[in-house]
Amino acid sequence: MNNRTFYNEVLTDHNRYPGHKEKLADANLVLEGVNPSCGDDIVLQLRVEDGISTTKVMSNLSVMAMT
């Protein structure tokens, strides 16, 4: 198996069954972005309390990125 095939399998598996794809409860900053050329999107959720930040990043890859 070549590296490209292995990478595609890992990427596809992660996109179908993400291990840590969840919303951050009581986030006080949420930023969303979309790449219009390929349809990729990303959501950055941030919670800051007493100078300590907790971050969650969720993304959806387009089919183009997985091939």
C-alpha positions, 0 to 999 in steps of 0.5 A: 500500500502506498502512502497516498492510499494509506493517507486517504484511508486514514483521512476518510475513516477519521471524517466518518468516525471522528474521535473528538467531534463534539461541541464545547459547552458554554463556549464564549467565542465561536468562529466559523469558516468555509472555503468556498472553492472546495466546501471545507468548513471549520468551527472553532469554539473557545471558552476562556475563564480566569485566563485559562482557555479550552478549545474545540475545533470541528471540521468537515472535509470535502470529497476533493480533499479526501481523494 
